[in-house]
Amino acid sequence: MAKKLFVGSLPFATTSDELREMFAKVGAVTEANVVMDKMSGRSRGFGFVEMASDEEADKAIKELNGMEVEGRKIFVSEARPQAPRDNG
């Protein structure tokens, strides 16, 4: 079963393809996406990666959490469901 990971503190120049390559070194990546700002079109400095299995996701958390990328230590954890928003 696939597990989705949250990746924070990414350098703003990081692309979704670079994020995928980073995690592919640890295991099979189903999806990788850097979140972009709707107004400016620039990276918001975080993203999500879906690993093919729970084991690979756990390995990615162990090996990549705290890794330095372009002078920034990234944060990797299991993604939590988005809290409901009150858009009223």
Secondary structure, 3 states (H helix, E strand, C coil): CCEEEEEECCCCCCCHHHHHHHHHCCCCEEEEEEEECCCCCCEEEEEEEEECCHHHHHHHHHHHCCCEECCEECEEEECCCCCCCCCC
